[in-house]
């Protein structure tokens, strides 16, 4: 006998037959509900989730066939078993055509036949639920694969654009623009280390208040951005800032984090940290993910290679002028 608890609704205008069925079902762990009419049964199903309906074919006002059709329309995952004294009735054949799981001929003297049909019905219910879960998992995997492919394509295109840049300023601008576009971020900035004291100053920005960028061209103020820069590690905030980061936001930084989501990666040149790229504000309903962060890390890595190439080209140009 199955032990997983389900809800069974008995529908029969004859109280004695309902009590008889209910007494049998007390051997199980299932919840048992009762109704005298099709209308009362539908009201019960509005208030309770019902896995199985056991209904008499002949009911007052509305038939068991009517209840079957309404149940399958409103609650397609609910199975329906009909009880009848006439196994050859036309209404019973119609019921099977309209989705009844099975039928039982009265009188039901023992629980063996009843439980066999019920267990098969519940197996059908559980199989359907399991198939739905598997379908959802498959759709999620397909979505993840599609997103991964989209990120790989975006990364390839971004790398191509970055590699085509020769001047450093053009390269950095393309790096920031490609990152913003690929990740649908609202705003972003590049801060580079300046001078011997390793101060981070804003080199370029997109969507950042001009006053803030100009004011901190030479050095970032004490606050969230400088904390991230000093850490030297990639940072992801999928949605809202955690409290330990929120308390470090300065007044000038508030417009930057006005929308949820933050991504940050350090920038390197010849294995030496040279700066930081930060993106703020994800697209509506699309929090930043670890996949997004990995994209940004890879992009920064290829930017470092491009910076190395740009440096070599610059040296060759200088050498050519001397010659």
Rosetta blueprint (number, residue, H / E / L):
1 X L
2 X L
3 X L
4 X L
5 X L
6 X L
7 X E
8 X E
9 X E
10 X E
11 X E
12 X L
13 X L
14 X L
15 X H
16 X H
17 X H
18 X H
19 X H
20 X H
21 X H
22 X H
23 X H
24 X H
25 X H
26 X L
27 X L
28 X L
29 X L
30 X L
31 X E
32 X E
33 X E
34 X E
35 X E
36 X L
37 X L
38 X H
39 X H
40 X H
41 X H
42 X H
43 X H
44 X H
45 X H
46 X H
47 X H
48 X L
49 X L
50 X L
51 X L
52 X E
53 X E
54 X E
55 X E
56 X E
57 X L
58 X L
59 X L
60 X L
61 X L
62 X L
63 X L
64 X H
65 X H
66 X H
67 X H
68 X H
69 X H
70 X H
71 X H
72 X H
73 X H
74 X H
75 X L
76 X L
77 X L
78 X L
79 X E
80 X E
81 X E
82 X E
83 X E
84 X E
85 X L
86 X L
87 X L
88 X L
89 X L
90 X H
91 X H
92 X H
93 X H
94 X H
95 X H
96 X H
97 X H
98 X L
99 X L
100 X L
101 X L
102 X E
103 X E
104 X E
105 X E
106 X L
107 X L
108 X L
109 X L
110 X L
111 X H
112 X H
113 X H
114 X H
115 X H
116 X H
117 X H
118 X H
119 X H
120 X H
121 X H
122 X H
123 X H
124 X H
125 X H
126 X H
127 X H
128 X H
129 X H
130 X H
131 X H
132 X H
133 X H
134 X H
135 X H
136 X H
137 X H
138 X H
139 X H
140 X H
141 X H
142 X H
143 X H
144 X H
145 X H
146 X H
147 X H
148 X H
149 X H
150 X H
151 X H
152 X H
153 X H
154 X H
155 X H
156 X H
157 X H
158 X H
159 X H
160 X H
161 X H
162 X H
163 X H
164 X L
165 X L
166 X L
167 X L
168 X H
169 X H
170 X H
171 X H
172 X H
173 X H
174 X H
175 X H
176 X H
177 X H
178 X H
179 X H
180 X H
181 X H
182 X H
183 X H
184 X L
185 X L
186 X L
187 X E
188 X E
189 X E
190 X E
191 X E
192 X E
193 X E
194 X E
195 X L
196 X L
197 X L
198 X L
199 X E
200 X E
201 X E
202 X E
203 X E
204 X E
205 X E
206 X E
207 X L
208 X L
209 X L
210 X H
211 X H
212 X H
213 X H
214 X H
215 X H
216 X L
217 X L
218 X L
219 X L
220 X L
221 X L
222 X L
223 X L
224 X H
225 X H
226 X H
227 X H
228 X H
229 X H
230 X H
231 X H
232 X L
233 X L
234 X L
235 X E
236 X E
237 X E
238 X L
239 X L
240 X L
241 X L
242 X L
243 X H
244 X H
245 X H
246 X H
247 X L
248 X L
249 X L
250 X L
251 X L
252 X L
253 X L
254 X L
255 X L
256 X L
257 X L
258 X L
259 X L
260 X L
261 X L
262 X E
263 X E
264 X E
265 X E
266 X E
267 X E
268 X E
269 X E
270 X L
271 X L
272 X E
273 X E
274 X E
275 X E
276 X E
277 X E
278 X E
279 X E
280 X E
281 X L
282 X L
283 X L
284 X L
285 X L
286 X L
287 X L
288 X L
289 X L
290 X H
291 X H
292 X H
293 X H
294 X H
295 X H
296 X H
297 X H
298 X H
299 X H
300 X H
301 X H
302 X H
303 X H
304 X H
305 X H
306 X H
307 X H
308 X H
309 X H
310 X H
311 X H
312 X H
313 X H
314 X H
315 X H
316 X H
317 X H
318 X H
319 X H
320 X H
321 X H
322 X H
323 X L
